[in-house]
């Protein structure tokens, strides 16, 4: 696979299972392949209630340091990683633009490490 785009999908993986999921991504990613990974920033996890479109959906928040450590542990080269923190969407998910739900971590694995 030449590239993986995982925009806010891996945040639904249980914390204990994410290392194996990332190792699987590394296994199928071609040498020099691209990775664009986005998750919400923060700490902890929460399941949605019955009023959610998908009741029981899991959200797991990560610190950038913990996520980078997991990616490196899965075999991805830290020197190829670039991190950008910003808002989750063009339009914030909730009214307060600084709310944890509007914060994200983007990890982009660059092709040539530059």
KOLVOTI-938562 format. One record per residue: residue in three letters; residue number from 1; y, x, z of N, C-alpha, C, CB in turn. Coordinates in pm, whole numbers, plus 50000, padded with zeros to 5 digits. Glycine has a CB too. Example, Ala and Ser with C-alpha at 12.3 -4.5 7.8 and 13.67 -1.06 7.14 Angstrom:
2
ATOM  aa   i   n_v   n_u   n_w  ca_v  ca_u  ca_w   c_v   c_u   c_w  cb_v  cb_u  cb_w
ATOM ALA   1 49431 51319 50780 49550 51230 50780 49670 51320 50780 49553 51131 50905
ATOM SER   2 49775 51285 50708 49894 51367 50714 50003 51290 50787 49940 51408 50572
This chain:
114
ATOM  aa   i   n_v   n_u   n_w  ca_v  ca_u  ca_w   c_v   c_u   c_w  cb_v  cb_u  cb_w
ATOM UNK   1 49883 50085 50000 50000 50000 50000 50123 50090 50000 50000 49903 50123
ATOM UNK   2 50214 50068 49909 50333 50151 49896 50442 50117 49996 50388 50140 49757
ATOM UNK   3 50437 49995 50052 50539 49956 50148 50500 49833 50225 50670 49933 50077
ATOM UNK   4 50556 49822 50347 50532 49706 50433 50667 49657 50481 50437 49741 50553
ATOM UNK   5 50690 49528 50468 50810 49464 50521 50762 49366 50627 50895 49391 50409
ATOM UNK   6 50792 49396 50753 50749 49313 50866 50873 49269 50942 50649 49391 50960
ATOM UNK   7 50941 49169 50888 51066 49122 50947 51038 49012 51048 51162 49072 50838
ATOM UNK   8 51044 49047 51174 51026 48955 51286 50891 48888 51287 51133 48851 51283
ATOM UNK   9 50789 48952 51232 50653 48897 51238 50573 48960 51350 50582 48917 51104
ATOM UNK  10 50589 49090 51371 50510 49158 51474 50558 49127 51615 50514 49308 51451
ATOM UNK  11 50672 49061 51629 50717 49021 51762 50630 48909 51818 50864 48976 51758
ATOM UNK  12 50544 48851 51736 50453 48746 51780 50316 48800 51819 50438 48642 51671
ATOM UNK  13 50301 48933 51815 50176 48998 51855 50185 49032 52003 50149 49127 51769
ATOM UNK  14 50077 49007 52076 50075 49041 52218 50100 49191 52236 49939 49001 52282
ATOM UNK  15 50173 49224 52341 50210 49363 52370 50089 49456 52367 50279 49372 52505
ATOM UNK  16 49980 49416 52428 49860 49501 52435 49793 49519 52299 49761 49442 52533
ATOM UNK  17 49820 49430 52205 49755 49438 52073 49840 49507 51967 49721 49299 52025
ATOM UNK  18 49967 49528 51996 50055 49588 51894 50013 49729 51855 50197 49590 51944
ATOM UNK  19 49968 49816 51947 49925 49949 51902 49817 49944 51793 49874 50028 52019
ATOM UNK  20 49721 49855 51807 49615 49844 51705 49671 49789 51574 49501 49755 51756
ATOM UNK  21 49763 49694 51582 49825 49639 51461 49903 49748 51387 49919 49521 51496
ATOM UNK  22 49977 49830 51460 50053 49938 51398 49961 50045 51341 50150 50001 51499
ATOM UNK  23 49851 50073 51410 49753 50170 51358 49694 50117 51227 49640 50196 51461
ATOM UNK  24 49671 49987 51218 49622 49927 51094 49723 49939 50981 49588 49780 51116
ATOM UNK  25 49851 49920 51013 49956 49939 50911 49957 50083 50862 50094 49900 50968
ATOM UNK  26 49948 50176 50956 49947 50318 50918 49827 50350 50830 49945 50407 51043
ATOM UNK  27 49713 50291 50863 49591 50317 50787 49603 50274 50641 49473 50245 50852
ATOM UNK  28 49668 50162 50615 49677 50112 50477 49802 50160 50403 49675 49961 50477
ATOM UNK  29 49898 50215 50477 50022 50261 50414 49998 50393 50342 50134 50276 50519
ATOM UNK  30 50037 50398 50216 50021 50520 50138 50100 50634 50200 50065 50497 49992
ATOM UNK  31 50056 50757 50176 50131 50874 50222 50271 50864 50161 50060 51009 50182
ATOM UNK  32 50372 50871 50245 50509 50857 50198 50552 50713 50178 50526 50932 50070
ATOM UNK  33 50465 50617 50212 50499 50476 50194 50612 50431 50284 50378 50390 50220
ATOM UNK  34 50675 50321 50246 50791 50268 50318 50749 50163 50419 50891 50209 50220
ATOM UNK  35 50822 50157 50529 50801 50055 50630 50937 50005 50676 50719 50110 50750
ATOM UNK  36 50955 49874 50675 51076 49812 50730 51028 49711 50833 51165 49742 50617
ATOM UNK  37 51051 49742 50960 50999 49664 51072 51116 49614 51155 50902 49748 51159
ATOM UNK  38 51118 49485 51183 51223 49426 51266 51160 49344 51376 51318 49341 51182
ATOM UNK  39 51204 49367 51500 51164 49286 51615 51290 49261 51699 51051 49357 51700
ATOM UNK  40 51281 49164 51790 51392 49140 51882 51393 49245 51990 51382 48999 51943
ATOM UNK  41 51512 49288 52029 51529 49387 52134 51533 49320 52270 51656 49470 52112
ATOM UNK  42 51479 49389 52369 51483 49338 52506 51357 49377 52579 51500 49187 52507
ATOM UNK  43 51329 49305 52686 51209 49333 52765 51136 49203 52793 51246 49404 52898
ATOM UNK  44 51005 49211 52801 50924 49096 52838 50869 49018 52720 51003 49005 52923
ATOM UNK  45 50821 48899 52751 50766 48810 52649 50780 48666 52698 50616 48845 52617
ATOM UNK  46 50766 48573 52605 50778 48432 52639 50709 48349 52532 50927 48390 52653
ATOM UNK  47 50645 48242 52575 50589 48145 52481 50684 48027 52471 50446 48098 52526
ATOM UNK  48 50693 47969 52353 50782 47855 52334 50719 47729 52393 50813 47835 52185
ATOM UNK  49 50805 47634 52422 50761 47508 52480 50723 47406 52375 50869 47451 52568
ATOM UNK  50 50696 47286 52420 50652 47180 52330 50762 47132 52237 50601 47063 52410
ATOM UNK  51 50887 47166 52266 50997 47125 52180 51019 47220 52062 51124 47117 52262
ATOM UNK  52 50943 47330 52054 50954 47426 51945 50880 47374 51823 50900 47563 51988
ATOM UNK  53 50923 47420 51706 50856 47385 51580 50708 47427 51583 50927 47451 51461
ATOM UNK  54 50680 47538 51653 50544 47588 51669 50518 47608 51818 50522 47721 51589
ATOM UNK  55 50484 47502 51891 50466 47512 52036 50365 47622 52073 50419 47378 52093
ATOM UNK  56 50399 47699 52176 50312 47806 52222 50330 47937 52150 50172 47763 52209
ATOM UNK  57 50424 47942 52057 50450 48066 51981 50496 48176 52077 50557 48042 51870
ATOM UNK  58 50442 48295 52060 50474 48408 52147 50589 48489 52089 50350 48497 52166
ATOM UNK  59 50682 48526 52174 50788 48620 52140 50777 48737 52236 50930 48554 52146
ATOM UNK  60 50766 48858 52184 50761 48979 52265 50881 49064 52227 50627 49058 52244
ATOM UNK  61 50959 49105 52328 51077 49187 52305 51044 49331 52338 51196 49137 52390
ATOM UNK  62 51111 49422 52267 51083 49565 52279 51211 49644 52299 51008 49616 52156
ATOM UNK  63 51200 49758 52367 51310 49855 52366 51288 49943 52243 51315 49941 52500
ATOM UNK  64 51395 50000 52192 51380 50086 52075 51292 50207 52107 51517 50133 52024
ATOM UNK  65 51307 50264 52227 51228 50381 52264 51079 50347 52269 51273 50437 52400
ATOM UNK  66 51044 50233 52328 50903 50193 52338 50845 50168 52199 50888 50067 52425
ATOM UNK  67 50922 50104 52111 50873 50074 51977 50852 50202 51896 50970 49981 51904
ATOM UNK  68 50946 50295 51906 50933 50421 51834 50812 50499 51887 51062 50506 51847
ATOM UNK  69 50792 50497 52018 50675 50564 52076 50545 50503 52024 50679 50556 52229
ATOM UNK  70 50540 50369 52015 50420 50303 51962 50396 50340 51816 50433 50151 51976
ATOM UNK  71 50503 50344 51737 50489 50380 51596 50438 50524 51583 50624 50364 51524
ATOM UNK  72 50492 50613 51664 50447 50752 51660 50301 50761 51705 50537 50842 51749
ATOM UNK  73 50266 50685 51808 50128 50683 51855 50032 50630 51751 50118 50601 51980
ATOM UNK  74 50082 50544 51661 49998 50490 51554 49985 50588 51438 50056 50358 51505
ATOM UNK  75 50055 50703 51447 50043 50805 51344 50161 50816 51250 49922 50780 51265
ATOM UNK  76 50265 50738 51272 50382 50743 51184 50475 50855 51230 50456 50607 51182
ATOM UNK  77 50532 50926 51136 50614 51044 51164 50753 51004 51215 50628 51130 51036
ATOM UNK  78 50784 51043 51337 50914 51011 51399 51030 51065 51316 50920 51067 51542
ATOM UNK  79 51012 51177 51250 51119 51237 51170 51157 51151 51050 51078 51376 51123
ATOM UNK  80 51069 51058 51010 51099 50969 50897 51159 50837 50943 50973 50943 50817
ATOM UNK  81 51177 50819 51074 51224 50691 51126 51375 50688 51141 51159 50662 51260
ATOM UNK  82 51428 50570 51110 51570 50545 51129 51580 50412 51205 51648 50541 50992
ATOM UNK  83 51664 50407 51306 51676 50284 51386 51818 50231 51376 51639 50310 51533
ATOM UNK  84 51829 50100 51358 51957 50033 51356 51945 49911 51447 52000 49993 51211
ATOM UNK  85 52038 49894 51538 52040 49777 51623 52156 49689 51580 52052 49815 51774
ATOM UNK  86 52130 49560 51565 52235 49468 51523 52194 49326 51550 52268 49487 51375
ATOM UNK  87 52255 49233 51485 52224 49092 51504 52102 49052 51423 52344 49005 51466
ATOM UNK  88 52028 48956 51476 51899 48919 51419 51912 48856 51280 51828 48823 51511
ATOM UNK  89 52014 48780 51258 52032 48711 51131 52179 48712 51095 51978 48564 51138
ATOM UNK  90 52209 48676 50972 52350 48666 50933 52421 48561 51017 52362 48632 50783
ATOM UNK  91 52350 48453 51047 52402 48351 51137 52322 48362 51267 52391 48206 51074
ATOM UNK  92 52389 48387 51382 52315 48403 51507 52226 48284 51538 52412 48424 51622
ATOM UNK  93 52112 48311 51600 52016 48207 51636 52070 48115 51745 51884 48269 51681
ATOM UNK  94 52151 48172 51834 52216 48094 51939 52365 48125 51935 52156 48125 52080
ATOM UNK  95 52445 48042 51999 52591 48053 51986 52646 48187 52032 52656 47943 52063
ATOM UNK  96 52597 48240 52144 52646 48367 52197 52595 48481 52109 52603 48386 52345
ATOM UNK  97 52682 48549 52034 52634 48655 51945 52574 48775 52018 52746 48702 51859
ATOM UNK  98 52599 48787 52149 52544 48898 52225 52417 48859 52300 52647 48949 52323
ATOM UNK  99 52370 48738 52283 52248 48692 52350 52129 48773 52300 52225 48540 52325
ATOM UNK 100 52031 48792 52389 51913 48872 52355 51843 48819 52231 51815 48874 52473
ATOM UNK 101 51846 48688 52212 51778 48629 52097 51843 48669 51965 51778 48478 52110
ATOM UNK 102 51970 48710 51970 52041 48752 51849 52034 48902 51825 52185 48708 51858
ATOM UNK 103 51971 48975 51913 51964 49120 51901 51833 49160 51835 51979 49188 52039
ATOM UNK 104 51834 49263 51756 51712 49308 51689 51705 49458 51690 51706 49254 51545
ATOM UNK 105 51587 49508 51663 51566 49650 51637 51507 49660 51497 51472 49718 51747
ATOM UNK 106 51571 49737 51412 51518 49765 51279 51468 49907 51278 51626 49743 51168
ATOM UNK 107 51344 49926 51236 51290 50060 51217 51257 50072 51070 51163 50087 51308
ATOM UNK 108 51317 50169 51006 51292 50192 50864 51228 50329 50851 51425 50183 50779
ATOM UNK 109 51109 50331 50794 51038 50456 50770 51076 50503 50630 50882 50439 50785
ATOM UNK 110 51157 50607 50624 51209 50656 50497 51101 50727 50417 51327 50750 50521
ATOM UNK 111 51111 50716 50285 51011 50775 50198 51003 50927 50208 51039 50737 50055
ATOM UNK 112 51117 50993 50207 51113 51140 50203 51162 51205 50332 51196 51190 50088
ATOM UNK 113 51185 51128 50436 51226 51184 50563 51372 51223 50570 51143 51300 50593
ATOM UNK 114 51451 51185 50472 51594 51220 50470 51676 51108 50527 51641 51252 50329
